[in-house]
Amino acid sequence: MYSLSQLEKQQVGLRLPRYLIEQLDELASSHSLNRTDLIFEAIRSYLEKQKEERFYEEFAQGVSELKQIQKGGKAGMPLSELIDEL
């Protein structure tokens, strides 16, 4: 959860090609939103997707490392001892 200070809005400048602004305005209008709301949601969604992808990449790396450990152990250490160590 975010603190109140983190939820405080801050103005930022943004320059976009005219065609993107036109598409933004059209989409915003069709959903009864303003540009700010639409850009906010697009950025929030993008960041969430990146966070999710990073999680799954790290998870896959961890699974790969565990498979390697299962095959040979860490310096001869059995998996059960490694788990106990963790």
Secondary structure as UniProt FT lines:
FT   HELIX           4..7
FT   HELIX           18..30
FT   TURN            31..32
FT   HELIX           35..72
FT   TURN            75..76
FT   HELIX           79..85
//
